Amino acid sequence: MKYFGAGQSLASFIFQDNHSRVTQLKFTLKFFFIILLMFTINAFIYSDSSYLFEMIVAMVIIFILHGFVSSDTTNIVSGMLLWTITILASYQAWISNGLYGTAIFAFPSLLIFANILSGRLLVYSLVGYMLLVFYFFAYAENSGFIETSVTSNGSLFKKANNLSLMLIMSGIGIGLATHRIKRVIKNLTGKIEKNDTMALEVNKLVSFDNLTGLPNETQCQQRLNIRAENSHKSSGLFGFIILELTNFEWIYSSLGQTIADRITCYLADRLNMLHTDRSHLYRSSNNEFIYLIQASDYDEISEYCQQLIQAIARPFPVESFDIEMTSAIGVSILPFDGDNYQSLKQKAHAALTQAKNGQVNSFKFFESEMESSINKRVKMVQELKKAIALQEFELFYQAKVDMRDQSVIGAEALIRWHKPGVGIISPLEFIPIAEESGLINEIGKWAIEQACQDCKHWHEIGLEGLSVAVNLSPVQFQRGNLPNIVLRALHKTGLKADFLELEITESLFIDDSTFIKDQVCDISTKGVNIAIDDFGTGYSNLNYLTKFYARTLKVDMSFVKDMQASIQKENLVAAIIKMSMMMELENTAEGIEDNVSYKKLREMGCQYGQGYYWCHPMPNSHFIEKVKNWKIN
C-alpha cells in the first residue's frame, strides 16, 4: 500500500484504480460545465453580456478536456480545469467590483477541488495566484484601472490583507480536513487490507487441505453442484470417484504420523500427475481422495480408475522403507446415480464398500442393489437403537460338556434379538451392523452383565460349578473401558471372576496393540478366563496366545464338522488339541453333532465340547431345566 504523498491527490488515494479516478474526474468536469451553463443562462435572463463570451469559452475548454480524460491524463486535465475556472473567476471579479466582486468567493471552493483532484503543487500555485490577485486588484483600484460601484471607507490593501488571511485560513482548514480524511482513509484501508488477508487465509483453510495443498471437499461440493445444475447442457458422463487407501490406518499406527504424512504428500503428487483438463482431484480425509472426471463413456472412467490403482500400487520410498499401498475405488455417475453432491457421495461410498469387500486394489461402479443394501443397514441401525432401549435382546445358552464323563460344566451365552412382529433375528444378521455402527458396545455391555446375573442365579438354585462364556467383539476394546465394564458386572451380580470366560477372536491378533493387550491383561489378572475363539481360521500366531493371556483354545466348528470327510481337517484338529496340551492350555471343540465325532475327539485328548449332539442353544429357563434333568447320550 502506497500512502498519500506530497504529490498525490486525495482522489488518487481514495480511488486506487485508474478507472475510478477517471470516473471521478469526468463527473467533476460535468459538474463545472453545468455550473457555468447555469451562470450563462442567468446572464441571458438579466441581459448581462459582460462576461458571456468568456463563460462560453470556458465551457468549450471543459468540453474539450472531457474528451482528453484518460488514466494517463488525469493530473494534467485536473490542473487545466482548475486554472481555467480560477482565471475565469478572476476575470469576472476584474470586471465587476474587483475585491468586492462575488467571484472572489469562488476561490476557497476551488482550493477544495484542488485538494481533491490534484496534488499539493497545484494547491500551492493556486493559493499564490489568488493572493497575487487580491493585491493586484487593490493596486488597480487605487490606480483607477478598475471602476467599482462600491464605495470603500478603508484602505483597499487592508481589504486585500483581510481576504488573504481568510483565504489562508480557509486553505489551512481545507488542508487539515484533507489530512484528517487521509488518515481516516489510511486506517480504513489498512483494516480492509488486514481483513482481506484474513479472509484469504480463512478461505485457504476452508477450501484447501493443509497437508497436501489440494482443494478439499468444500470446493469439490461447490464444483459438483455447479456441474449438476448445468448437466442438461452437456453430453457424456460425469464421474464421482472416491479413492480410499485401505491400509493407511495400519501404516499410521505402525510407522507413525510423520511417515504417514510424507506418504500422503507423495501420493497427492503422484495422483496430481494424472490430472487433466477434464478431471479434478480433491482430498476428502486422511485416507480418502475424490476425483471428478468428465468422460465420454463408462470405459473411459474404468480406464482412469485402473490408472489410479496402478499409480498407488507402485511402492513409496520413504526413509529406509519401500511402502506398498493398497486401495479401493467406488464410482457413481452424474446424472444417473444422483443430481447432487450428497447423493453421489453416498452412492460412491456404497460402491467403495463393495470394492473393499472384494479383491485388493479393485473398483466398483454403483448399482441399484447397493442402495437397497444401504437402506437396509440404515434401517437396521435405527431398529437396533430401539431394541436396546426396549430391551428386546435375550441370551440363549448352549451347554459346555466335559468330554470325559459328558457332564455339564458351563455354557456359552449366545445373544438373540426378539423383534416384534418378526420373531428371532439371527446374530449373523445384526452383529456385523452393530459393530460397524458402534452399537455393539451397548449390546455387549448388557450381554456381559446379563450372563453374570444368570450364572449367579444358577449357583443360587444349586447348579454350583457352572461357568458362563461371553463372546467379545474387537470393537468393544476401542473405548478402553472394557475392564471396568467386566469388573462392574461381576461386582454388581456377585459372581466370582473365575466363573466368567470371555471369548476373543483371532482378528485382535492382527492389531498388535499395547492398548488392547493391556485391557486383556487387566481382565485376566482379576481371575477372568480368556479363550481364543475359532482358533485355526485366522491369524493363528502362537506367540500371541501368551501375550493375550489365553487359557483356552476353541477349535472352530468348520474343522470338527469336516473331520470325517477330510483327513487333513482331522489331522489339523488333532494338531491343535496336542499343541494346546503342550502349552498347558485347555481346549474346547465346537460343532460336535454326532457320537462318532465325540468319540474321535475324546480319543485325541479333547477336554471339552459343545454342539447339537448334546443340545441346541436355548433360553435360560429351558437351559436350567435341561441341566437339572441332564441325561448322557
C-alpha positions in Angstrom: 0.0 0.0 0.0 1.4 3.4 -1.0 0.3 6.1 1.4 -0.8 9.6 0.4 2.3 11.6 -0.5 3.1 15.2 -1.3 2.3 14.9 -5.0 -0.7 12.5 -4.6 -4.2 13.8 -4.7 -7.0 12.8 -2.3 -8.9 11.3 -5.3 -5.9 9.1 -6.2 -5.7 8.0 -2.6 -9.4 7.1 -2.3 -9.7 5.7 -5.8 -6.7 3.4 -6.1 -7.6 2.1 -9.5 -7.3 4.3 -12.6 -10.8 3.6 -13.7 -12.3 5.1 -10.6 -10.1 8.2 -10.8 -11.1 8.8 -14.4 -14.8 8.4 -13.5 -14.4 10.9 -10.6 -12.7 13.5 -12.9 -15.3 13.2 -15.6 -18.0 13.8 -13.0 -16.2 16.9 -11.8 -15.9 18.2 -15.4 -19.6 17.7 -15.9 -20.3 19.4 -12.6 -18.4 22.6 -13.6 -19.9 22.5 -17.1 -23.4 22.6 -15.6 -22.5 25.4 -13.1 -21.1 27.5 -16.0 -24.2 26.7 -18.1 -26.4 28.0 -15.2 -24.3 31.2 -15.0 -24.7 31.7 -18.7 -28.5 31.2 -18.6 -28.6 33.6 -15.7 -26.7 36.2 -17.8 -29.2 35.8 -20.6 -32.1 36.2 -18.3 -30.8 39.5 -16.9 -29.3 40.7 -20.3 -25.8 40.8 -18.8 -23.3 40.1 -21.7 -20.2 41.5 -19.9 -18.6 38.1 -19.4 -20.8 35.9 -21.6 -18.1 35.2 -24.2 -15.6 34.1 -21.5 -18.2 31.8 -20.0 -18.8 30.1 -23.3 -15.0 29.8 -24.0 -14.6 28.1 -20.6 -17.4 25.7 -21.3 -15.8 24.8 -24.6 -12.5 24.2 -22.9 -14.2 21.9 -20.3 -15.9 20.0 -23.1 -12.6 19.5 -24.9 -10.9 18.4 -21.7 -13.6 15.8 -21.1 -12.6 14.2 -24.3 -9.0 14.0 -23.3 -9.6 12.3 -19.9 -7.8 9.0 -19.6 -5.8 7.1 -16.9 -2.6 8.9 -18.1 -4.0 12.5 -18.3 -6.0 12.8 -15.0 -3.4 15.1 -13.4 -3.0 17.4 -16.5 -6.7 17.7 -17.1 -7.4 18.4 -13.4 -4.8 21.2 -13.5 -6.1 22.7 -16.7 -9.7 22.6 -15.4 -8.9 24.3 -12.1 -6.7 27.0 -13.7 -9.5 27.7 -16.3 -12.1 28.2 -13.6 -9.7 30.2 -11.4 -8.8 32.5 -14.3 -12.5 32.9 -15.2 -13.4 33.8 -11.7 -10.5 36.3 -11.6 -11.7 37.9 -14.8 -15.3 38.2 -13.6 -14.0 39.8 -10.4 -11.9 42.2 -12.5 -14.9 43.4 -14.5 -17.3 43.5 -11.5 -16.1 45.5 -8.5 -12.6 43.8 -8.1 -12.1 42.9 -4.5 -15.8 43.4 -3.8 -16.9 41.1 -6.7 -18.8 37.9 -5.8 -16.5 35.8 -8.0 -13.8 36.2 -5.3 -15.9 33.8 -3.1 -15.2 31.0 -5.6 -11.5 30.9 -4.6 -11.9 28.8 -1.4 -14.2 26.3 -3.2 -11.6 25.9 -5.9 -9.0 25.1 -3.3 -11.2 22.3 -2.1 -11.4 20.8 -5.6 -7.6 21.3 -6.0 -7.0 19.2 -2.8 -9.4 16.5 -4.1 -8.3 16.3 -7.7 -4.6 17.2 -7.7 -1.5 17.3 -5.5 -0.1 20.0 -3.2 1.9 21.6 -6.0 -1.3 22.8 -7.7 -2.8 23.9 -4.4 0.2 26.0 -3.5 0.4 27.6 -7.0 -3.3 28.4 -6.9 -3.0 30.0 -3.4 -0.1 32.1 -4.6 -2.0 33.2 -7.7 -5.1 34.1 -5.7 -3.1 36.1 -3.1 -1.4 37.9 -6.0 -4.9 38.7 -7.5 -6.0 40.3 -4.2 -3.1 42.7 -4.0 -3.1 43.3 -7.8 -6.8 44.3 -7.5 -6.0 46.6 -4.6 -3.3 48.3 -6.5 -5.5 48.5 -9.7 -8.4 50.1 -7.8 -6.2 52.6 -6.1 -4.7 53.5 -9.5 -8.1 53.8 -11.2 -7.7 50.8 -13.5 -10.8 49.2 -12.1 -14.1 51.1 -11.7 -16.3 49.8 -8.9 -19.8 50.7 -7.8 -18.8 50.1 -4.1 -17.7 53.0 -2.0 -14.8 51.9 0.2 -14.4 53.5 3.6 -11.0 52.0 4.3 -7.8 51.0 2.6 -8.0 48.6 -0.3 -4.8 46.9 0.8 -6.5 46.3 4.2 -9.3 44.6 2.3 -6.7 42.6 0.4 -5.0 41.6 3.6 -8.3 40.5 5.1 -9.2 38.4 2.0 -5.7 36.9 2.0 -6.0 36.0 5.7 -9.4 34.5 5.1 -8.1 32.6 2.1 -5.1 31.3 4.0 -7.3 30.3 6.9 -9.7 28.5 4.5 -6.7 26.8 2.8 -5.3 25.6 6.2 -8.7 24.4 7.2 -9.1 22.6 4.0 -5.6 21.1 4.3 -6.3 19.9 7.9 -9.6 18.4 6.9 -8.0 16.7 3.9 -5.2 15.4 6.1 -7.7 14.1 8.6 -9.7 12.4 5.8 -6.4 10.9 4.5 -5.6 9.5 8.0 -9.1 8.0 8.4 -9.0 6.5 4.9 -5.5 5.2 5.5 -6.6 3.5 8.7 -9.7 2.1 7.0 -7.6 0.9 4.1 -5.2 -0.8 6.5 -8.1 -2.6 8.2 -9.6 -3.6 4.9 -6.3 -5.0 3.7 -5.9 -6.9 7.0 -9.4 -8.2 6.7 -8.8 -9.2 3.1 -5.6 -11.0 4.2 -7.5 -12.8 6.9 -10.3 -13.6 4.5 -7.8 -15.2 2.1 -6.3 -17.2 5.0 -9.7 -18.3 6.1 -10.7 -19.2 2.6 -7.4 -21.2 2.3 -8.2 -23.1 5.5 -11.8 -23.7 4.4 -11.1 -24.6 0.8 -7.7 -26.3 0.8 -6.1 -29.3 2.6 -3.3 -28.1 4.9 -1.0 -31.1 4.4 -1.2 -31.6 0.6 -2.4 -28.2 -0.6 -5.1 -29.9 -2.7 -8.6 -28.5 -2.8 -10.7 -30.0 -0.1 -14.2 -31.4 0.0 -15.8 -28.0 0.2 -14.5 -27.0 -3.2 -15.4 -30.4 -4.5 -19.0 -29.9 -3.4 -19.2 -26.4 -5.0 -17.8 -27.6 -8.3 -20.1 -30.7 -8.5 -23.2 -28.7 -7.6 -22.5 -26.2 -10.4 -21.9 -29.1 -12.8 -25.2 -30.7 -11.7 -27.1 -27.6 -12.4 -25.7 -27.5 -15.9 -25.7 -31.2 -16.6 -28.6 -30.9 -19.1 -26.4 -28.7 -21.3 -23.5 -31.1 -21.7 -23.2 -34.6 -23.2 -21.2 -37.5 -21.8 -20.8 -38.7 -18.3 -19.5 -37.1 -15.1 -17.9 -39.5 -12.7 -17.7 -39.1 -8.9 -14.7 -41.2 -7.8 -13.9 -41.9 -4.2 -10.4 -43.5 -3.7 -9.6 -44.9 -0.3 -6.2 -46.1 0.9 -7.3 -49.4 2.6 -4.0 -50.0 4.6 -3.4 -46.4 5.6 -4.5 -46.9 9.2 -2.0 -49.7 9.6 0.8 -47.5 8.3 -0.2 -44.7 10.6 -0.3 -46.9 13.7 2.9 -48.9 12.7 5.2 -46.3 11.3 3.9 -43.1 12.9 2.3 -39.9 11.8 5.4 -38.3 10.2 5.9 -41.1 7.7 2.1 -41.4 7.1 2.0 -37.6 6.3 5.0 -38.0 3.9 3.4 -40.8 2.1 0.2 -38.8 1.8 2.1 -35.9 0.2 3.9 -38.2 -2.2 0.6 -39.8 -3.1 -1.0 -36.5 -3.7 1.8 -35.5 -6.1 1.5 -38.8 -7.9 -2.2 -38.6 -8.3 -1.9 -35.0 -9.4 0.2 -36.2 -12.3 -2.9 -37.9 -13.6 -4.8 -34.7 -13.5 -6.2 -33.5 -16.9 -8.3 -30.6 -18.0 -11.3 -33.0 -17.7 -10.6 -34.2 -14.1 -10.2 -32.6 -10.7 -8.5 -34.0 -7.6 -9.6 -33.3 -4.0 -8.6 -34.6 -0.6 -11.5 -35.6 1.5 -10.0 -37.1 4.6 -6.8 -38.8 5.9 -7.1 -41.9 3.7 -9.6 -40.7 1.1 -9.4 -38.7 -2.1 -12.1 -37.7 -4.6 -11.9 -37.3 -8.3 -14.4 -35.6 -10.5 -14.0 -36.6 -14.1 -15.8 -35.8 -17.3 -15.8 -38.8 -19.7 -17.5 -39.9 -22.9 -18.5 -43.4 -21.6 -18.1 -45.9 -18.7 -15.0 -47.5 -20.4 -13.1 -44.2 -20.1 -13.9 -44.0 -16.4 -12.9 -47.6 -15.9 -9.6 -47.0 -17.6 -9.0 -43.9 -15.4 -9.7 -46.0 -12.3 -7.2 -48.6 -13.4 -4.6 -45.8 -13.8 -5.3 -44.6 -10.3 -4.9 -48.0 -8.8 -1.6 -48.6 -10.7 -0.2 -45.3 -9.6 -1.0 -46.1 -5.9 0.3 -49.7 -6.2 3.9 -48.6 -7.0 6.0 -48.6 -3.8 6.6 -45.4 -2.0 10.3 -45.0 -0.9 10.2 -43.3 2.5 13.4 -43.3 4.5 14.6 -47.0 4.6 11.1 -48.4 3.7 9.6 -49.3 0.3 6.0 -49.0 1.4 3.2 -50.5 -0.7 -0.2 -49.0 -0.6 -3.5 -50.8 -1.3 -6.6 -49.1 -2.4 -10.3 -49.4 -3.3 -12.4 -47.2 -5.5 -16.1 -46.5 -5.7 -17.7 -44.7 -8.6 -21.1 -43.0 -9.0 -22.3 -41.2 -12.2 -24.0 -37.9 -12.7 -26.9 -37.7 -13.5 -27.8 -41.4 -13.4 -26.9 -42.1 -9.8 -27.9 -38.7 -8.4 -28.1 -35.0 -9.1 -26.4 -33.5 -6.1 -23.2 -33.9 -4.1 -24.6 -35.8 -1.1 -26.5 -38.4 -3.1 -23.5 -39.1 -5.4 -21.1 -39.3 -2.5 -23.4 -41.7 -0.6 -23.6 -44.0 -3.6 -19.9 -43.8 -4.4 -19.3 -44.9 -0.8 -21.7 -47.8 -1.3 -19.7 -48.9 -4.3 -16.5 -48.4 -2.4 -17.7 -50.7 0.4 -18.3 -53.4 -2.2 -14.9 -52.9 -3.7 -13.2 -53.2 -0.2 -15.1 -56.5 0.4 -13.8 -57.8 -2.9 -10.3 -58.1 -4.3 -7.5 -55.8 -3.1 -6.9 -52.8 -5.5 -10.2 -53.0 -7.2 -13.0 -50.6 -8.2 -16.8 -50.8 -8.4 -19.5 -48.8 -10.1 -22.6 -48.1 -8.1 -25.5 -50.4 -8.7 -29.1 -50.1 -7.5 -28.7 -53.3 -5.4 -26.1 -51.5 -3.3 -28.6 -48.7 -2.5 -31.1 -51.3 -1.3 -28.4 -52.8 1.0 -27.5 -49.3 2.3 -31.1 -48.6 3.2 -31.5 -51.9 4.8 -28.4 -51.3 7.0 -29.6 -47.8 8.0 -33.0 -49.1 8.9 -31.4 -51.9 11.0 -29.3 -49.4 12.9 -32.4 -47.5 13.8 -34.2 -50.7 14.8 -31.2 -51.8 16.9 -31.2 -48.5 18.8 -34.9 -49.0 19.5 -34.2 -52.6 20.5 -31.6 -51.5 23.1 -34.0 -49.0 24.6 -36.9 -51.6 24.8 -34.7 -54.5 25.9 -35.6 -56.8 23.1 -32.5 -58.9 23.4 -32.2 -62.3 25.2 -29.4 -64.6 26.0 -29.6 -68.2 24.9 -27.3 -70.8 26.4 -25.5 -73.8 24.9 -24.1 -76.3 27.2 -20.3 -76.9 27.5 -19.6 -80.5 28.3 -16.7 -82.4 29.9 -15.6 -84.9 27.2 -14.6 -87.5 29.8 -18.0 -88.1 31.5 -20.3 -85.8 29.4 -21.2 -83.7 32.5 -22.2 -80.1 32.0 -19.5 -77.7 33.3 -20.9 -74.5 31.9 -22.5 -72.7 28.9 -21.8 -70.3 26.2 -24.1 -67.2 26.1 -25.4 -66.5 22.6 -27.5 -63.4 22.0 -30.8 -63.4 20.3 -33.0 -60.5 19.1 -36.7 -60.8 19.6 -38.0 -58.4 17.0 -41.7 -57.6 17.5 -43.8 -58.8 14.5 -40.9 -60.7 13.0 -39.5 -63.2 15.6 -36.0 -64.1 16.5 -33.3 -62.4 14.4 -30.0 -64.3 14.0 -26.9 -62.6 15.4 -25.3 -63.3 12.0 -27.6 -60.6 10.6 -27.4 -57.8 13.2 -24.0 -58.2 14.9 -21.9 -57.0 11.9 -24.1 -53.9 11.6 -24.0 -53.4 15.4 -20.1 -53.5 15.2 -20.0 -51.0 12.2 -22.3 -48.6 14.0 -20.7 -48.9 17.4 -23.9 -50.1 19.0 -22.1 -53.4 19.9 -20.7 -51.5 22.9 -24.1 -51.1 24.5 -25.3 -54.6 23.4 -22.0 -56.2 24.7 -22.2 -54.4 28.0 -25.7 -55.7 28.5 -24.7 -59.2 27.5 -21.8 -59.4 30.0 -24.0 -58.2 32.9 -26.9 -60.4 32.0 -24.7 -63.5 31.6 -23.1 -62.8 35.0 -26.5 -62.4 36.6 -27.8 -65.7 35.0 -24.7 -67.6 36.1 -25.0 -66.3 39.7 -28.6 -67.5 39.6 -27.6 -71.0 38.6 -25.3 -71.2 41.6 -28.1 -70.0 43.9 -30.5 -72.7 42.7 -28.0 -75.5 43.2 -26.2 -75.6 39.9 -22.8 -74.9 41.5 -19.7 -75.0 39.4 -21.2 -73.9 36.2 -19.3 -71.2 34.3 -20.5 -68.9 31.6 -18.7 -67.8 28.4 -19.4 -64.5 26.6 -18.2 -63.5 23.1 -16.4 -60.2 22.8 -16.2 -58.0 19.6 -12.9 -56.3 18.8 -14.9 -53.0 18.7 -15.6 -53.3 22.4 -11.8 -52.8 23.1 -11.7 -49.4 21.2 -13.0 -47.2 24.0 -10.5 -48.7 26.5 -13.1 -49.1 29.3 -13.8 -52.9 28.8 -12.1 -54.0 32.1 -14.2 -51.5 34.0 -17.4 -52.9 32.4 -16.4 -56.5 33.2 -15.5 -55.8 36.8 -18.6 -53.7 37.4 -20.8 -56.6 36.1 -19.0 -59.0 38.4 -19.3 -56.7 41.4 -23.0 -55.9 40.7 -24.0 -59.6 40.3 -21.7 -61.0 42.9 -20.3 -63.6 40.5 -16.8 -64.8 41.2 -14.4 -63.9 38.4 -13.2 -67.5 37.7 -16.7 -68.4 36.6 -16.7 -65.9 33.7 -14.9 -66.7 30.5 -14.5 -64.1 27.7 -14.0 -65.3 24.2 -11.9 -63.2 21.8 -11.3 -63.8 18.1 -8.0 -64.0 16.3 -8.8 -60.7 14.5 -7.4 -59.0 17.5 -4.0 -60.5 16.8 -3.7 -58.6 13.6 -3.6 -55.3 15.6 -0.7 -56.0 17.9 -1.8 -53.1 20.1 -0.5 -52.4 23.6 -3.8 -50.7 24.1 -5.7 -54.0 23.6 -3.1 -56.1 25.3 -3.2 -54.0 28.5 -7.0 -54.4 28.7 -6.9 -58.2 28.3 -4.1 -58.3 30.9 -6.1 -56.2 33.3 -9.1 -58.5 32.9 -7.1 -61.7 33.1 -5.3 -60.6 36.3 -8.7 -60.3 38.0 -9.2 -64.0 37.5 -11.4 -63.9 34.4 -10.7 -66.7 31.9 -9.6 -65.7 28.3 -10.5 -68.1 25.5 -9.4 -67.8 21.8 -12.5 -68.5 19.7 -12.4 -70.1 16.2 -8.7 -70.9 16.5 -7.1 -72.0 13.3 -9.3 -70.0 10.9 -7.4 -66.7 11.0 -4.0 -65.3 12.0 -3.1 -68.2 14.4 0.1 -66.7 15.6 1.1 -68.9 18.6 3.2 -66.0 20.1 0.0 -64.1 20.7 -1.5 -66.8 22.9 0.8 -65.9 25.7 0.7 -62.2 25.0 -3.1 -62.3 25.3 -3.1 -64.5 28.5 -5.2 -67.2 26.9 -6.2 -70.2 29.0 -8.4 -71.9 26.5 -8.4 -72.7 22.7 -11.7 -73.3 21.0 -11.4 -75.5 17.8 -13.6 -74.0 15.1 -16.7 -76.0 14.2 -15.8 -75.9 10.5 -12.9 -78.2 11.2 -14.9 -80.5 13.5 -17.8 -81.0 11.1 -15.4 -81.8 8.2 -13.2 -84.3 10.1 -15.0 -87.4 8.8 -14.8 -86.3 5.2 -11.3 -84.8 5.2 -8.2 -86.5 6.7 -6.4 -83.1 6.5 -9.1 -81.5 8.7 -8.9 -84.4 11.2 -5.1 -84.0 11.4 -5.4 -80.3 11.9 -7.8 -80.8 14.8 -5.5 -83.3 16.3 -2.6 -80.9 16.0 -4.4 -78.1 17.6 -5.5 -80.3 20.6 -2.0 -81.7 21.0 -0.5 -78.2 20.8 -2.8 -76.8 23.4 -1.9 -79.7 25.8 1.8 -79.0 25.3 1.2 -75.3 26.0 -0.8 -76.2 29.1 -4.0 -74.7 27.7 -7.5 -76.0 27.9 -9.2 -76.9 24.7 -12.8 -76.9 23.6 -14.2 -78.3 20.3 -17.3 -76.6 18.8 -19.8 -78.1 16.4 -20.0 -81.7 17.7 -23.1 -83.2 16.2 -22.8 -87.0 16.4 -21.4 -89.8 18.5 -18.6 -90.6 16.0 -17.2 -87.0 16.2 -17.5 -87.1 20.0 -15.6 -90.4 20.4 -12.9 -89.3 17.9 -12.3 -86.0 19.7 -12.2 -87.7 23.1 -9.5 -90.1 21.8 -7.5 -87.1 20.6 -7.5 -85.7 24.1 -10.1 -83.0 23.7 -11.2 -81.8 27.1 -14.5 -80.0 26.5 -17.1 -79.9 23.7 -20.2 -78.1 22.5 -22.6 -79.0 19.8 -26.1 -80.2 18.8 -25.0 -83.7 19.9 -26.0 -82.7 23.4 -28.2 -79.6 23.0 -29.1 -76.6 20.9 -28.8 -73.0 22.2 -31.9 -72.4 24.4 -33.4 -69.7 26.6 -32.1 -69.5 30.2 -35.2 -71.2 31.8 -35.0 -74.1 29.3 -31.3 -74.4 29.9 -31.8 -74.7 33.7 -34.4 -77.3 33.2 -32.2 -79.2 30.8 -29.2 -79.3 33.2 -31.4 -80.4 36.1 -32.6 -83.3 34.1 -29.3 -83.9 32.3 -29.1 -87.3 30.6 -25.9 -88.7 29.0 -26.4 -89.6 25.3 
